[in-house]
Amino acid sequence: MIGVQAIRARILNYPIKPMNTKGIKDKVERKKLKRAARKKQPPKPKRTDPRGSHKPKVKKKGPGAPTRR
C-alpha cells in the first residue's frame, strides 16, 4: 500500500519530506524545530483540478433497486 504522503507528492509533483528529528530527545524542542521547518517550506501550488475529481464515480441506483444484496 502506498502512503498518503507519497501519493500527495506524486500528484503535486514536489517532494514532501518530514524533518529528521531522531537526534533530539526533548519533545518540546523537537516540536519547535518541526514547526519552524514547516513555516520555511514554500507555499503549496494552486490546484489544477477540483478536489475529488480523480475519485471513481459511483453510478446511482434506480428507485426500485435494492441497496444491499
C-alpha positions, 0 to 999 in steps of 0.5 A, spaced: 500 500 500 502 506 498 502 512 503 498 518 503 504 522 503 507 519 497 501 519 493 500 527 495 507 528 492 506 524 486 500 528 484 503 535 486 509 533 483 514 536 489 517 532 494 514 532 501 519 530 506 518 530 514 524 533 518 529 528 521 528 529 528 531 522 531 537 526 534 533 530 539 530 527 545 526 533 548 519 533 545 518 540 546 524 542 542 523 537 537 516 540 536 519 547 535 524 545 530 518 541 526 514 547 526 519 552 524 521 547 518 514 547 516 513 555 516 520 555 511 517 550 506 514 554 500 507 555 499 503 549 496 501 550 488 494 552 486 490 546 484 489 544 477 483 540 478 477 540 483 478 536 489 475 529 488 475 529 481 480 523 480 475 519 485 471 513 481 464 515 480 459 511 483 453 510 478 446 511 482 441 506 483 434 506 480 428 507 485 426 500 485 433 497 486 435 494 492 441 497 496 444 491 499 444 484 496 
